[in-house]
Amino acid sequence: MNKIETYLYTDWAALTAQDWGGMLLTIAVFIAMAIAFFYALRPKNAKMLEEQRMMPLRDE
């Protein structure tokens, strides 16, 4: 286990502003994608999403 801990060790004090920004952006995108995924797969939203399926192809 010590070898894995050494490999995954992170020196938090050494992170730059770009490192923190990238990490926060990655976490935010992950959360947004998880919310969109669960929203799209909820059965109660199926009818509403099905009605909007052809919206990009309509000429209105």
Secondary structure, DSSP 8 states (H G I E B T S, - for coil): -HHHHHHH---GGG--HHHHHHHHHHHHHHHHHHHHHHHHH-GGGHHHHHHTTTGGG---
